[in-house]
């Protein structure tokens, strides 16, 4: 019965269908082709999204707890611990109070050469900002973001210069920036050495990897010698004391 109705509906002598290609209708109860293609396109995101959300939750939760603890006085008590909210007092102690020596360090007296170097750095940053602002690709937000980065870079340079000249003493922030900068420079240098050799169809050159690994081992050896020399100097200083 259904087959007879379908054949009657698709008669070629129907005036309404003359000159039009006959396209069979999609079976009922099944998704259309556009819907299935859309599902196929979003399938990777759907399968990966739970893992991404789990990783974000595991990463953001410690950040929120750390932010709260930075605004509280944390101490261990009998049977557990307690955290009392004190506001920005911890940050005030780090930047301006008793912990400034450990975090930022002691500031020395800046002389003429130091101020000249800082002035040249400021002029170079301002010139780069004006160059970006005049480019057709610039926007309000890009100029604002680059201005904030430039200001932070100049303040960081001021901190480094002020704590390493004129009797100053660097704190943990400057020391951390110093070693992070060295680590990034060494990694970039090893990558540049590997890239000097011609690549193969499988990837980078094995010879480049050997040279990069050799440089890495050489740096590790220098670090070991530096550590042993430092221990020897400290031992000699303690013996004299």
C-alpha positions in Angstrom: 0.0 0.0 0.0 2.8 2.4 0.9 4.8 1.5 -2.2 1.8 2.2 -4.4 1.2 5.7 -2.8 4.9 6.5 -3.2 4.9 5.5 -6.9 1.7 7.6 -7.4 3.3 10.6 -5.7 6.4 10.4 -7.9 4.7 10.1 -11.3 6.7 11.6 -14.1 3.6 13.0 -15.9 2.7 15.2 -12.9 2.7 18.8 -14.2 4.1 20.1 -11.0 7.2 17.9 -11.3 7.9 18.4 -15.0 11.5 19.9 -15.5 12.5 19.2 -11.9 14.9 16.5 -10.8 13.3 13.9 -8.5 15.1 13.8 -5.1 13.9 11.1 -2.8 13.0 12.4 0.6 15.1 11.5 3.6 13.8 8.6 5.6 11.9 9.6 8.6 13.4 8.9 12.0 17.0 9.5 10.8 19.0 12.7 11.0 19.5 14.7 7.9 22.9 15.0 6.1 23.5 18.5 7.3 22.8 17.5 10.9 25.2 14.5 10.8 27.9 16.7 9.2 27.5 19.2 12.0 27.8 16.4 14.5 31.0 15.1 12.8 32.5 18.6 12.8 31.9 19.2 16.5 32.7 15.6 17.6 36.4 16.3 18.5 35.3 19.3 20.7 32.6 17.2 22.3 34.9 14.4 23.2 37.8 16.6 24.4 35.7 19.2 26.3 35.2 17.0 29.4 38.9 16.5 29.8 39.6 20.3 29.2 37.0 21.3 31.8 38.5 18.8 34.3 42.0 20.2 33.8 40.7 23.8 34.1 38.9 23.0 37.3 41.9 21.3 38.8 44.1 24.3 37.8 41.7 27.1 38.8 40.7 25.7 42.2 44.3 25.9 43.6 44.6 29.5 42.2 41.4 30.6 44.0 42.6 29.0 47.3 46.0 30.6 46.9 44.4 34.0 46.2 42.3 33.7 49.4 45.3 32.6 51.5 47.3 35.6 50.2 44.6 37.8 51.7 44.5 35.9 55.1 46.8 35.1 58.0 47.4 31.4 57.9 48.7 29.6 60.9 48.6 26.1 62.4 46.7 25.6 65.6 46.0 22.6 67.7 43.8 20.2 65.8 44.2 21.9 62.4 44.7 25.4 61.1 43.0 28.7 60.9 43.0 31.5 58.2 41.9 34.9 59.3 41.1 37.5 56.6 43.4 40.5 56.8 43.0 42.1 53.4 46.0 43.6 51.6 48.3 43.5 54.6 50.4 40.6 53.2 51.0 42.5 50.0 51.8 45.7 51.9 54.5 43.8 53.9 55.9 42.3 50.7 56.2 45.6 48.8 56.7 48.2 51.5 57.1 46.5 54.9 59.3 44.0 56.7 59.3 41.5 53.8 60.5 43.9 51.2 64.1 42.9 51.7 63.3 39.3 50.8 60.9 39.9 48.0 62.2 43.0 46.2 65.6 43.6 47.9 67.4 46.7 49.0 67.4 49.7 46.7 70.7 51.4 46.1 71.5 55.0 45.0 71.2 55.3 41.2 74.0 57.3 39.6 74.1 59.2 36.3 75.0 56.1 34.0 72.1 54.1 35.5 69.6 56.9 34.9 71.0 57.3 31.4 70.5 53.6 30.7 66.9 53.8 32.1 66.2 56.8 30.0 67.4 55.1 26.8 65.3 52.1 27.6 62.2 54.3 28.1 62.8 56.1 24.9 63.2 52.8 23.0 59.9 51.5 24.4 58.1 54.7 23.6 59.4 54.6 20.1 58.2 51.1 19.6 54.8 52.0 21.0 54.4 55.0 18.5 55.5 52.7 15.7 52.8 50.2 16.6 50.2 52.9 17.1 50.8 54.3 13.5 50.6 50.9 11.9 47.2 50.0 10.2 47.0 46.8 12.3 46.9 48.6 15.6 43.8 49.1 17.7 42.9 50.7 21.0 43.2 47.4 22.9 46.5 46.4 21.3 48.0 49.8 22.1 46.7 49.6 25.6 48.1 46.1 26.1 51.5 47.0 24.7 51.6 50.1 26.9 51.0 48.0 30.0 53.7 45.5 28.9 56.1 48.3 28.2 55.5 49.9 31.6 56.0 46.6 33.4 59.2 46.0 31.4 60.6 49.4 32.4 59.6 48.9 36.0 61.3 45.5 36.0 64.5 47.0 34.5 64.4 49.8 37.2 64.1 47.1 39.9 67.1 45.2 38.5 69.2 48.2 38.1 68.3 49.7 41.5 69.0 46.5 43.4 72.3 45.7 41.7 74.0 49.1 41.7 74.8 51.7 44.4 75.0 49.3 47.3 71.7 47.6 46.6 70.9 43.9 47.2 68.6 41.9 44.9 65.6 40.0 46.3 64.0 36.8 45.4 62.0 38.4 42.5 65.1 39.7 40.8 67.0 36.4 41.3 64.0 34.4 39.9 63.8 36.6 36.8 67.6 36.3 36.3 67.6 32.5 36.3 64.4 32.3 34.3 65.9 34.5 31.7 69.0 32.4 31.6 66.9 29.2 31.2 64.9 30.7 28.4 68.0 31.9 26.6 69.7 28.5 26.9 66.7 26.7 25.5 66.4 29.2 22.6 70.2 28.7 21.9 69.9 24.9 21.8 66.9 25.2 19.5 68.8 27.5 17.2 71.7 25.1 17.1 69.5 22.2 16.1 67.8 24.4 13.5 71.2 25.2 11.9 71.4 21.7 10.4 69.3 20.8 7.4 66.2 18.9 8.2 65.3 15.4 6.9 61.9 14.1 5.7 61.4 12.6 9.1 62.0 15.9 10.9 65.0 17.7 12.4 68.5 16.5 11.7 69.9 13.8 14.0 73.3 15.5 13.9 71.6 18.7 15.1 70.1 16.8 18.0 73.5 15.4 18.9 75.1 18.9 18.9 72.2 20.3 21.0 72.5 17.4 23.5 76.3 18.0 23.7 75.8 21.7 24.4 73.2 20.7 27.1 75.7 18.3 28.7 78.4 20.9 28.6 76.2 23.4 30.4 75.4 20.8 33.0 79.1 20.2 33.6 79.7 23.9 34.0 76.9 24.1 36.5 78.4 21.3 38.5 81.8 22.9 38.5 80.2 26.2 39.6 78.4 24.4 42.4 81.6 22.6 43.6 83.6 25.8 43.5 80.9 27.7 45.5 80.9 25.0 48.1 84.7 25.2 48.3 84.7 28.9 48.7 82.0 28.7 51.4 84.0 26.1 53.3 87.1 28.2 53.2 85.2 31.2 54.4 83.8 29.2 57.3 87.3 27.9 58.2 88.6 31.5 58.4 85.7 32.6 60.5 
